Amino acid sequence: MRFHFDELPVIDNHCHPFPTGRVPKVIENTWTISLNPLTPQEIRAGAYFQMSTAEMCRYHGVTDVDEMLLLREELYRRDPRAYTQKLWADANIQMLLADIGSPVTNKRLTPEELAEFAALNDSVEVRYINRIERVTDDLLPLGLSFPEFERRFLADTRRMAAEQHLIALKSIIAYRTGLEVLPAPRAEVERQYEAYLRDNADKRAEKYIRDYVFLLSGELCRELNIPLQIHTGAGDSPLSDLRLNNPLLLYDALNDPRMQNVSVMLVHAGNPNTEYAAYLAAHYPNVYLDVSSMCPYFAHTVEDKLRAILGFAPFNKVMYGSDGGGIPDHHWFSAKYFKRALARVMDRFVEDGILGVSFAEEAARWILSENARAFYRL
């Protein structure tokens, strides 16, 4: 193969903290993003488990998967910081852009867990992103008047961004009411807000509020001069309804004046609707995407998906990300495997006369680190 990107530096555009106290007793559960009760046997039967544990066996110098899992558990338990830092050095991961609003459930990260995450990763740079829904979810139960709710949302989000030194805000509206964000007159939103206070099971009313806050966040991102990450596509089943998460549903939002001149990151590239996300990146100057979650959780399919993405999206608008969580091994494997997949894709592009060698090499650096550095002004 012509290209080898193993030594190139990596910025992980989208990942999650991995508190040691939350590692599940059944370690196989860290190999899935589903919240459904999958059995260890069906997780082990998947391609991602097989290919990643084979790589982990090579890294640890053993051949048996169960022996390797026991070995990594002991090494991680004994010194999680040293274990993590060796993984980052091996994959040349230099920076983590961590979503500290995770998980999608309300079992929020504690200050102690965030302090532990910072300590585990003091050999690399760590930058933080948090979710607008965390602010909204805290305010809705208070029964505030609509003007006060709006004022508090803006003030509390500004304070969150300043105190946590956020490099971006993020929305998981895809999980709440879906990506079809529809602008509505403020007076109608206020009316629906009052309906929601009377009945918080009123999903129609909730959607008006979520959509309004989403667009308000666009204005706030422009004010703070930071991007807005948007979860698109696959997520934690059954909370993630793929029928509501197609990035094309963002049409009205992307064309709303409140989202103009706001840098938008389509997290997970709308996977499995990756070509749609790539189409938006190609047609809207402020829209970008990352490959997180599809690499590593969708295993070897990332290669085909990446070829399709790069058929539409400009190479300087695509970024690497892992969506890693649970244990640091997922962040590590994702970076290792993605570099190989990217090398194979670039090799095929050159072989087919699509790209020249020098451009392919430069584009690989862009995707692995430089695009993120420019996008977030790191």
C-alpha positions in Angstrom: 0.0 0.0 0.0 1.3 3.5 -0.9 0.2 5.4 2.2 0.9 4.8 5.9 -0.6 7.3 8.2 0.2 5.6 11.5 2.6 8.3 12.7 0.3 11.3 11.9 -1.1 13.2 14.9 -4.7 12.9 15.8 -7.3 15.3 17.2 -10.4 13.4 18.3 -13.2 15.8 17.3 -15.9 14.0 19.4 -15.4 11.7 22.3 -16.7 11.2 25.9 -15.1 11.0 29.3 -14.6 7.5 30.7 -15.0 7.5 34.5 -13.4 4.4 36.0 -16.3 4.1 38.4 -18.7 3.6 35.5 -17.0 0.7 33.7 -19.7 -2.0 33.5 -19.2 -5.3 35.2 -19.9 -7.0 31.8 -17.1 -5.5 29.9 -18.7 -6.4 26.5 -21.3 -3.6 27.1 -18.6 -1.0 26.3 -18.5 -2.4 22.7 -22.1 -1.2 22.0 -23.8 2.2 22.0 -27.2 0.5 22.5 -29.0 0.9 25.8 -30.9 -2.3 25.2 -29.9 -5.4 27.2 -27.8 -7.2 24.6 -26.1 -10.4 25.6 -22.3 -10.7 25.7 -22.5 -13.4 23.1 -24.2 -11.3 20.5 -21.8 -8.4 21.1 -18.9 -10.7 20.7 -20.4 -12.0 17.5 -20.1 -8.6 15.9 -17.4 -7.4 13.6 -16.3 -4.5 15.8 -15.7 -6.7 18.8 -13.7 -9.2 16.8 -11.5 -6.7 14.9 -10.8 -4.5 17.9 -10.0 -7.3 20.3 -7.7 -8.8 17.7 -5.8 -5.5 17.7 -5.8 -5.3 21.5 -4.4 -8.8 21.6 -1.5 -7.7 19.4 -0.9 -4.6 21.6 -0.8 -6.7 24.8 1.2 -9.5 23.3 -1.3 -12.3 23.9 -3.5 -14.4 21.6 -6.5 -15.3 23.7 -9.2 -12.7 23.9 -10.4 -13.6 27.4 -6.8 -13.6 28.7 -6.3 -10.2 27.1 -9.5 -8.7 28.6 -8.3 -9.9 32.1 -4.9 -8.5 31.5 -6.1 -5.0 30.3 -8.6 -4.9 33.3 -5.7 -5.5 35.7 -3.4 -3.0 34.1 -6.2 -0.4 33.9 -7.3 -1.0 37.5 -3.7 -0.8 38.8 -2.8 2.5 37.1 -5.5 3.9 34.8 -3.4 7.1 34.1 -0.4 5.2 32.9 -2.5 2.8 30.9 -4.4 5.6 29.1 -1.3 7.6 28.4 0.4 4.6 26.7 -2.6 4.2 24.5 -2.5 7.8 23.4 1.2 7.6 22.7 0.7 4.5 20.6 -2.0 6.0 18.4 -0.4 9.5 18.5 -3.6 11.1 19.9 -2.6 14.6 20.8 -6.0 16.2 21.7 -9.4 15.1 22.9 -12.5 17.3 22.3 -14.8 15.9 25.0 -18.5 16.1 25.3 -18.9 16.6 29.1 -22.7 16.7 28.8 -22.8 12.9 28.3 -24.3 10.5 28.9 -27.6 11.0 27.1 -29.4 9.8 30.2 -29.6 12.0 33.3 -26.8 10.1 35.1 -24.7 13.2 34.6 -20.9 13.3 35.1 -20.0 14.6 38.6 -17.3 17.2 39.3 -15.2 14.4 40.7 -15.5 12.3 37.5 -14.5 15.3 35.4 -11.5 15.9 37.6 -10.5 12.3 37.2 -10.9 12.6 33.4 -8.5 15.6 33.4 -6.0 13.7 35.5 -6.1 10.6 33.3 -5.4 12.7 30.3 -2.8 15.2 31.5 -0.3 14.0 28.8 -2.5 15.4 26.0 -4.6 18.5 25.5 -8.3 18.2 26.5 -10.9 20.7 25.4 -14.6 20.7 26.4 -18.0 20.9 24.8 -21.3 20.9 26.6 -25.0 20.5 25.7 -27.6 23.2 25.5 -30.2 20.6 26.6 -28.5 20.3 30.0 -29.5 24.0 30.6 -33.0 23.6 29.1 -33.7 20.4 31.1 -32.7 22.2 34.3 -34.9 25.2 33.6 -38.1 23.6 32.4 -39.1 22.1 35.8 -38.9 25.5 37.5 -42.1 26.8 36.0 -40.6 30.1 35.0 -42.5 32.7 32.9 -41.5 32.4 29.3 -39.5 35.7 29.2 -37.7 34.6 32.4 -37.0 31.1 30.9 -35.5 32.7 27.8 -33.4 35.1 29.9 -32.2 32.4 32.1 -31.3 30.1 29.2 -29.1 32.7 27.6 -27.5 33.7 30.9 -26.9 30.2 32.2 -25.5 29.0 28.8 -23.2 32.0 28.6 -22.0 31.2 32.2 -21.5 27.5 31.4 -19.5 28.3 28.3 -17.3 30.7 30.3 -16.8 28.7 33.4 -16.1 25.4 31.6 -14.0 27.1 28.9 -16.1 25.5 26.2 -14.8 25.5 22.6 -18.3 24.7 21.3 -21.9 24.1 22.3 -23.7 20.9 21.3 -27.3 20.0 20.7 -28.9 16.6 21.1 -32.3 17.8 20.0 -32.2 14.7 17.8 -32.8 12.6 20.9 -35.5 14.9 22.3 -37.8 16.0 19.5 -35.9 15.3 16.3 -33.9 17.3 13.7 -36.8 18.8 11.9 -36.4 22.1 13.6 -39.1 24.5 12.5 -39.0 28.2 13.1 -42.2 29.6 14.7 -43.3 33.1 15.8 -42.2 33.9 19.4 -45.8 34.5 20.5 -46.7 31.0 19.4 -43.7 29.5 21.2 -44.7 31.3 24.4 -48.3 29.9 24.0 -46.9 26.4 23.6 -44.5 26.9 26.5 -47.5 27.7 28.8 -49.2 24.5 27.5 -46.1 22.5 28.3 -46.1 23.9 31.9 -49.6 22.6 32.3 -48.8 19.2 30.8 -45.1 18.2 30.5 -46.2 15.1 28.5 -47.3 17.4 25.7 -44.7 16.5 23.0 -46.1 18.9 20.5 -45.6 21.8 22.9 -42.2 20.5 23.9 -41.1 20.5 20.3 -41.9 24.2 19.9 -39.7 24.9 22.9 -36.8 22.7 21.8 -36.9 24.1 18.3 -36.9 27.7 19.6 -34.0 27.1 22.0 -32.0 25.4 19.2 -32.3 28.4 17.0 -31.6 30.7 19.9 -28.4 28.8 20.5 -27.3 29.6 16.9 -27.5 33.3 17.8 -25.6 32.6 21.0 -22.8 30.7 19.2 -22.4 33.6 16.9 -22.2 36.0 19.8 -19.6 33.7 21.6 -17.8 33.0 18.3 -17.9 29.2 18.9 -19.3 26.4 16.7 -22.5 24.4 17.3 -22.2 20.6 17.3 -25.4 18.8 16.4 -25.9 15.1 17.0 -27.1 13.5 13.8 -27.9 9.9 12.9 -27.3 6.8 15.0 -27.2 7.0 18.8 -28.2 5.2 21.9 -31.1 2.9 21.1 -34.0 3.1 22.0 -33.6 6.7 23.0 -32.3 7.6 19.5 -35.1 7.4 16.9 -33.3 7.2 13.5 -36.5 8.2 11.8 -36.1 11.7 13.3 -32.3 12.0 13.0 -31.7 12.3 9.2 -29.5 15.4 8.7 -31.7 16.5 5.8 -34.4 17.4 8.3 -32.2 20.4 9.3 -33.2 22.2 6.1 -35.3 24.8 7.7 -32.9 25.4 10.6 -29.8 25.7 8.3 -31.7 28.3 6.2 -32.9 30.3 9.2 -31.3 33.7 9.7 -30.3 32.8 13.3 -28.1 30.0 12.0 -26.3 32.1 9.4 -22.6 32.6 9.9 -22.6 29.9 12.6 -20.1 27.1 12.1 -22.1 23.8 12.4 -20.6 20.4 13.0 -22.8 17.4 12.0 -21.6 14.9 14.5 -21.5 11.3 13.3 -22.1 12.5 9.7 -25.8 11.5 10.0 -24.7 7.9 9.8 -26.3 5.8 8.2 -27.3 8.8 6.0 -23.7 9.9 5.5 -24.1 11.0 1.9 -26.9 13.5 3.0 -24.5 15.0 5.6 -21.8 15.2 3.0 -24.2 16.9 0.6 -25.0 19.5 3.2 -21.3 20.1 3.9 -20.7 20.6 0.1 -23.6 23.1 -0.3 -23.5 25.1 2.9 -20.3 27.1 3.7 -20.8 26.8 7.4 -21.5 23.1 7.6 -18.9 20.5 8.5 -19.0 16.9 9.6 -17.1 14.2 11.5 -16.8 10.4 11.2 -17.3 9.7 14.9 -19.3 6.6 15.9 -19.1 5.1 12.4 -15.5 4.6 13.4 -15.2 2.5 15.4 -18.7 1.2 16.2 -19.6 0.4 12.6 -16.4 -1.6 12.2 -15.0 -2.0 8.7 -17.9 -0.2 7.0 -16.2 3.1 7.7 -14.0 2.6 4.6 -17.0 2.5 2.3 -18.7 5.3 4.1 -15.6 7.5 4.0 -15.3 7.0 0.3 -18.9 8.1 -0.1 -18.5 11.1 2.2 -15.4 12.3 0.3 -17.4 12.0 -3.0 -19.4 15.0 -1.9 -17.9 16.9 1.1 -14.7 19.0 0.6 -11.7 17.3 2.2 -11.1 20.4 4.4 -14.6 20.0 6.0 -14.3 16.4 7.2 -12.9 15.6 10.6 -11.8 12.5 12.5 -13.7 11.6 15.7 -14.2 8.4 17.7 -17.3 8.9 19.9 -15.2 6.7 22.3 -16.4 6.2 25.8 -16.6 3.6 28.6 -12.9 2.7 28.4 -10.1 4.5 26.6 -9.4 1.4 24.5 -12.2 2.5 22.1 -10.7 5.9 21.5 -7.3 4.2 20.9 -8.6 1.5 18.5 -10.7 4.0 16.6 -7.7 6.2 15.8 -5.5 3.2 14.9 -8.1 1.7 12.6 -9.3 4.9 11.0 -5.7 5.7 9.9 -5.5 2.4 8.1 -9.0 2.9 6.5 -8.1 6.4 5.5 -4.8 5.1 3.9 -6.7 2.5 1.9 -9.2 5.1 0.7 -6.5 7.6 -0.3 -4.6 4.8 -2.0 -7.6 3.9 -4.1 -8.3 7.5 -4.9 -4.7 7.9 -6.3 -4.9 4.5 -8.1 -8.1 5.6 -9.8 -6.7 8.9 -10.8 -9.0 10.9 -8.5 -6.3 12.5 -6.4 -2.6 13.2 -6.7 -0.2 11.8 -4.2 0.7 15.1 -2.5 -2.9 16.2 -2.2 -3.9 12.8 -0.7 -1.2 13.1 1.9 -2.1 16.7 2.7 -5.8 15.8 3.0 -5.1 13.0 5.4 -3.4 15.5 7.7 -6.4 17.8 7.4 -8.9 15.1 8.3 -6.9 13.6 11.2 -6.1 16.9 13.0 -5.7 20.1 11.0 -9.4 20.6 10.1 -10.3 20.5 13.7 -7.6 22.8 14.7 -8.9 25.4 12.2 -12.6 24.8 12.9 -12.3 25.3 16.6 -9.4 27.9 16.4 -7.3 25.6 18.6 
